[in-house]
Amino acid sequence: MMNEPPDGIETRPLAQASRILQGGPVALVTTFDRGHTNVAPIAWLTPLSANPPLVGIAVERSRHSSLMIAKSEQFAINIPARPLLHHVQYLGALSGARIDKLDATQFETFEAEHVDAPLLTGCLAWVECEVQQVVPTGDHTLFVALVRAVRVDPHAFGDRWLLHGSVDDRPLHFLGDHYYATLDSELEARVPNASDAPERVLQERMLEELEQTREAQERRAEALGALEKEVEAGNIVDIGSMTARATESWMTPGGLVIPRPDELPPL
């Protein structure tokens, strides 16, 4: 017997499915055809195969880039860094059929190894692609391409995106309209042993997190209880020591050490 949907779930228009699936790194796709270059922001891109290495980009059929890729049968994926945020949005508002967008934005470029499309400086990774298949998909065209070369900025990418450096070394992720995001933190999942039963491993992990939550609640309750006792005793917390942040904790005139609010675990 099927359960009823949880309370609070909303039904949305079918078109919002694409927004739900968005959030990956946005690309500036460069093209070259018969002496003309173009660049366009593309959010619908995905890996398709590891062996052979294939990637896909979906481009709206009416866009100039779609025509140029279809004719030249090649393109380059440039992953822009956060400082190029406004360039990405601006380029999406221009048509390469009416203006040389590389010239208009004064982008510096460098030569690719295997394709004619230029590569953009100021980016974090570059993927050179040769089209293998063209698939009409509604109002878009899916270009399936073979990866011919990959380059990265090692400050931003090791064997995955790195998050320990500057936020300017992180890719832009498209959320829809004129909203973007950058990666914030890295989470490491526990890898079970081959002999572990998945349901038991997940249950143990959930119990561990529940125990950690209980401990945090107990620490907070203990700290707040101690503070209440100080107030009941007529003691006043030294506001100066709170704002000065000279010590790791606050100390009341009665000598009680109380954690700062930002050190108290959330309920």
C-alpha positions as CSV (number, residue, x, y, z in Angstrom):
1,M,0.0,0.0,0.0
2,M,1.4,3.4,-1.0
3,N,1.9,6.1,1.5
4,E,0.4,9.6,1.1
5,P,2.8,12.4,0.1
6,P,4.3,14.2,3.1
7,D,2.6,17.5,4.1
8,G,3.9,20.7,2.5
9,I,4.9,19.2,-0.8
10,E,3.9,21.5,-3.8
11,T,3.0,20.6,-7.4
12,R,4.9,22.8,-9.9
13,P,4.8,23.3,-13.7
14,L,6.5,20.7,-15.8
15,A,9.0,23.2,-17.1
16,Q,10.5,23.5,-13.7
17,A,12.0,20.0,-14.0
18,S,15.0,21.6,-15.8
19,R,15.5,24.1,-13.0
20,I,15.5,21.2,-10.4
21,L,18.2,19.5,-12.4
22,Q,20.3,22.6,-12.7
23,G,23.1,23.5,-10.3
24,G,26.1,22.1,-12.1
25,P,29.0,24.2,-13.4
26,V,28.1,26.6,-16.1
27,A,30.3,26.7,-19.2
28,L,31.3,29.3,-21.7
29,V,31.2,27.3,-25.0
30,T,33.5,28.7,-27.7
31,T,33.1,27.9,-31.4
32,F,34.8,28.7,-34.7
33,D,33.5,28.5,-38.2
34,R,34.8,29.9,-41.4
35,G,36.8,32.7,-39.8
36,H,34.2,33.6,-37.2
37,T,34.3,32.9,-33.5
38,N,31.6,32.9,-30.9
39,V,31.1,32.3,-27.2
40,A,27.9,31.5,-25.3
41,P,27.0,30.4,-21.8
42,I,25.6,26.9,-21.6
43,A,24.1,25.3,-18.4
44,W,22.8,22.1,-19.9
45,L,26.0,19.9,-20.2
46,T,26.8,16.5,-19.0
47,P,29.3,13.6,-19.2
48,L,27.9,10.7,-21.3
49,S,30.6,8.1,-21.4
50,A,34.0,7.4,-19.7
51,N,35.3,5.1,-22.4
52,P,35.3,6.6,-25.0
53,P,35.2,10.0,-23.2
54,L,32.0,11.6,-24.4
55,V,30.3,14.7,-23.2
56,G,27.0,16.3,-24.3
57,I,25.7,19.9,-24.5
58,A,22.1,20.9,-25.2
59,V,21.9,24.1,-27.1
60,E,18.6,25.9,-28.1
61,R,18.1,25.4,-31.8
62,S,17.5,29.2,-32.4
63,R,20.9,30.1,-30.9
64,H,23.7,31.1,-33.2
65,S,26.1,28.7,-31.4
66,S,23.9,25.8,-32.4
67,L,24.3,26.6,-36.1
68,M,28.1,27.1,-35.7
69,I,28.6,23.9,-33.9
70,A,26.5,22.0,-36.4
71,K,28.7,23.3,-39.3
72,S,32.1,23.2,-37.6
73,E,31.5,19.9,-35.8
74,Q,33.6,21.0,-32.8
75,F,33.6,23.3,-29.8
76,A,35.4,24.0,-26.6
77,I,34.0,24.0,-23.0
78,N,35.5,26.7,-20.8
79,I,34.6,26.6,-17.1
80,P,34.6,30.2,-15.8
81,A,35.7,31.3,-12.4
82,R,33.6,33.4,-10.0
83,P,35.2,36.7,-11.2
84,L,33.6,36.1,-14.6
85,L,30.1,36.1,-13.1
86,H,28.9,39.2,-14.9
87,H,30.6,38.2,-18.2
88,V,28.6,35.0,-18.2
89,Q,25.3,36.8,-17.7
90,Y,26.1,39.5,-20.2
91,L,27.2,37.0,-22.9
92,G,23.8,35.2,-22.5
93,A,22.0,38.4,-23.4
94,L,23.9,38.9,-26.7
95,S,23.6,37.2,-30.1
96,G,26.7,36.1,-31.9
97,A,24.8,36.6,-35.2
98,R,24.8,40.3,-34.7
99,I,28.0,41.0,-32.7
100,D,31.5,39.6,-32.2
101,K,31.1,38.7,-28.5
102,L,34.7,37.9,-27.9
103,D,35.7,41.4,-29.3
104,A,32.9,43.1,-27.3
105,T,33.9,41.6,-24.0
106,Q,37.7,41.9,-24.7
107,F,38.3,38.3,-23.7
108,E,41.9,37.2,-23.8
109,T,42.2,33.8,-25.6
110,F,44.8,31.1,-26.2
111,E,45.1,28.4,-28.8
112,A,43.6,25.0,-28.3
113,E,45.4,21.7,-29.1
114,H,42.9,19.9,-31.3
115,V,40.1,22.2,-32.2
116,D,39.9,25.6,-33.9
117,A,37.7,27.2,-31.3
118,P,39.7,29.5,-29.0
119,L,40.1,28.9,-25.3
120,L,39.3,31.7,-22.8
121,T,41.8,32.9,-20.1
122,G,40.4,33.5,-16.7
123,C,38.7,30.1,-16.6
124,L,39.5,27.1,-14.4
125,A,39.2,24.2,-16.9
126,W,39.0,23.6,-20.6
127,V,37.6,20.7,-22.6
128,E,38.1,20.4,-26.4
129,C,35.4,18.5,-28.1
130,E,34.7,17.0,-31.6
131,V,31.0,16.4,-32.4
132,Q,30.2,12.7,-33.0
133,Q,26.4,12.8,-33.0
134,V,23.7,15.5,-33.4
135,V,20.4,14.6,-31.7
136,P,17.3,16.9,-32.0
137,T,15.6,17.1,-28.6
138,G,12.5,19.2,-28.7
139,D,13.5,22.9,-28.8
140,H,17.2,22.0,-28.2
141,T,19.9,20.1,-30.0
142,L,22.0,17.6,-28.1
143,F,25.6,17.6,-29.4
144,V,27.4,14.4,-28.4
145,A,31.1,15.1,-28.6
146,L,34.4,13.2,-28.1
147,V,36.8,14.8,-25.7
148,R,40.1,15.5,-27.5
149,A,42.0,17.4,-24.8
150,V,41.5,18.5,-21.1
151,R,43.4,21.2,-19.3
152,V,42.8,22.5,-15.7
153,D,44.1,25.1,-13.3
154,P,45.6,22.9,-10.5
155,H,44.7,25.5,-7.9
156,A,41.1,24.8,-8.6
157,F,41.0,21.2,-9.7
158,G,42.9,18.1,-8.6
159,D,41.0,14.9,-9.3
160,R,37.9,16.8,-8.3
161,W,37.0,20.5,-7.6
162,L,39.1,21.8,-4.7
163,L,37.4,23.9,-2.0
164,H,40.3,24.8,0.3
165,G,41.5,27.8,-1.6
166,S,40.0,31.1,-2.6
167,V,36.4,31.4,-3.6
168,D,37.6,32.9,-6.8
169,D,39.1,29.5,-7.7
170,R,35.7,27.8,-7.7
171,P,33.4,27.3,-10.7
172,L,30.1,29.1,-11.1
173,H,27.0,27.0,-10.8
174,F,23.9,28.1,-12.6
175,L,20.6,28.2,-10.5
176,G,18.3,29.8,-13.1
177,D,17.6,33.3,-14.4
178,H,20.5,35.6,-13.2
179,Y,21.3,33.6,-10.1
180,Y,24.5,31.6,-9.6
181,A,26.3,29.9,-6.7
182,T,29.8,28.5,-5.8
183,L,30.7,25.3,-4.1
184,D,31.0,25.9,-0.3
185,S,32.0,22.8,1.6
186,E,33.1,19.2,1.0
187,L,31.3,16.3,2.6
188,E,32.9,12.9,2.9
189,A,30.6,9.9,3.0
190,R,31.6,6.7,4.8
191,V,32.6,3.9,2.5
192,P,31.3,0.5,3.8
193,N,33.3,-2.6,3.7
194,A,32.3,-5.2,1.1
195,S,31.0,-7.5,3.9
196,D,28.9,-4.8,5.5
197,A,25.1,-5.0,5.1
198,P,24.0,-1.6,3.6
199,E,21.0,-1.3,5.9
200,R,23.1,-1.9,9.0
201,V,25.8,0.6,8.0
202,L,23.2,3.3,7.3
203,Q,21.4,2.5,10.6
204,E,24.7,2.8,12.5
205,R,25.6,6.1,10.9
206,M,22.2,7.5,11.6
207,L,22.5,6.5,15.3
208,E,25.9,8.1,15.5
209,E,24.6,11.4,14.1
210,L,21.6,11.2,16.5
211,E,23.9,10.7,19.4
212,Q,26.0,13.6,18.3
213,T,22.8,15.7,18.2
214,R,21.8,14.7,21.6
215,E,25.3,15.5,23.0
216,A,25.1,19.0,21.4
217,Q,21.7,19.6,22.9
218,E,22.9,18.5,26.3
219,R,25.9,20.8,26.1
220,R,23.7,23.7,25.1
221,A,21.2,23.0,27.9
222,E,24.0,22.8,30.5
223,A,25.5,26.1,29.4
224,L,22.2,27.9,29.4
225,G,21.3,26.4,32.8
226,A,24.6,27.7,34.2
227,L,23.8,31.1,32.8
228,E,20.3,31.1,34.3
229,K,21.8,30.3,37.7
230,E,24.2,33.2,37.4
231,V,21.3,35.5,36.7
232,E,19.2,34.1,39.5
233,A,22.2,34.7,41.9
234,G,22.2,38.3,40.9
235,N,25.5,38.1,38.9
236,I,25.8,40.0,35.7
237,V,27.7,38.7,32.7
238,D,30.6,41.0,31.7
239,I,29.5,42.4,28.3
240,G,32.9,43.8,27.7
241,S,34.4,40.3,27.7
242,M,31.7,39.2,25.3
243,T,32.5,41.8,22.6
244,A,36.2,41.9,23.1
245,R,36.5,38.2,22.2
246,A,39.9,38.2,24.0
247,T,39.3,34.8,25.5
248,E,37.8,31.6,24.1
249,S,34.9,31.9,26.5
250,W,33.0,34.4,28.6
251,M,33.6,34.7,32.4
252,T,31.0,36.0,34.8
253,P,32.0,38.1,37.8
254,G,31.4,34.9,39.9
255,G,34.1,33.2,38.0
256,L,31.9,30.8,35.9
257,V,33.2,30.2,32.4
258,I,30.4,30.2,29.8
259,P,30.8,29.5,26.1
260,R,30.1,32.3,23.6
261,P,26.8,32.0,21.8
262,D,28.5,31.1,18.5
263,E,30.2,28.2,20.3
264,L,26.9,26.8,21.6
265,P,25.6,23.9,19.5
266,P,22.3,24.4,17.8
267,L,19.2,22.8,19.2
